[in-house]
Amino acid sequence: DRVEFIDEVPKTSVGKFSKKALRDRFADVEVD
């Protein structure tokens, strides 16, 4: 298993977690 810690979760203008930004950021990470 692999765990990534980030300092800050990207948020939308409304204050919700931006799942799209997280997907884009970790798109190049390979999963076994």
C-alpha positions as CSV (number, residue, x, y, z in Angstrom):
1,D,0.0,0.0,0.0
2,R,1.1,3.6,-0.6
3,V,0.0,6.6,1.4
4,E,0.5,10.2,0.2
5,F,0.4,13.0,2.7
6,I,-0.3,16.5,1.4
7,D,-0.1,19.8,3.3
8,E,-3.3,21.2,2.0
9,V,-6.4,19.7,0.2
10,P,-7.3,21.8,-2.8
11,K,-10.8,23.3,-2.5
12,T,-13.3,24.8,-4.8
13,S,-14.5,28.3,-4.6
14,V,-17.4,27.1,-2.4
15,G,-15.0,25.5,0.1
16,K,-15.6,21.8,-0.9
17,F,-12.8,19.4,-1.6
18,S,-11.8,19.6,-5.2
19,K,-11.8,15.9,-6.3
20,K,-10.9,16.9,-9.9
21,A,-7.8,18.7,-8.7
22,L,-6.7,15.7,-6.7
23,R,-7.3,13.3,-9.6
24,D,-5.3,15.6,-11.9
25,R,-2.4,15.9,-9.3
26,F,-2.1,12.1,-8.9
27,A,-3.0,11.0,-12.4
28,D,0.5,9.8,-13.1
29,V,0.7,7.6,-10.0
30,E,0.7,3.9,-11.0
31,V,-1.3,1.4,-8.9
32,D,-0.3,-2.2,-8.7
